[in-house]
């Protein structure tokens, strides 16, 4: 029996998540991004497509990342000229986020790179739209329970 055959579900999910994270880091590195920065940008892109100007808290809820971590990532992305923060006119304590033109260009390119990576990573299951991949996605969503399906921009 191999070590993966004896591994718990949690251990397998952890190993897979780490493998995919490393692959995503490598894929977006040429664009000057990390996996975490890509996650924030892609989620912000999805939220702003419909005209929304989300708060950092809303973006944190969308990404599943802690609000303080999102705040730090947004600060880095703002310094890089990819994201803008503006005070929310309805709530002086909140800021609204948007992508700059450069941010849109970078994240759109990154989304294409990540889609290609998604095809590569799901190839053993028959690709991103295969019944096996859909079953895996459904099982993971069940395990996450309170998470809603995201925009599909991340593998």
Beta strands, then each sheet from edge to edge (+ up, - down):
strand 1: 83-88
strand 2: 91-99
sheet 1: 1+ 2-
end
